[in-house]
């Protein structure tokens, strides 16, 4: 006789919270890192154009 696995459903609200928190962290980190990354990109492009 097979046992129904109702307890194996998973923790959907927990995964949703983890996903939202991860997305929030990415947005915050990106907000601080964007100017530095833009500067690195601009400098690299300037070096390529001058070459």
C-alpha positions, 0 to 999 in steps of 0.5 A: 500500500502506498503512503500519500506524501502530503508532508513532502510538499515543501515550504513554498512561502519560505522559498518565496521569501528567500527569492525576494530577499535575494532579489532585494540584496541584488538590487542593493548591491547593484545600486552601490556597485553600478558607478564603480562598474561603469567607471571600469567599463568606461576606462576599458573602452577608452583604452581600446579606443586609444589603442 
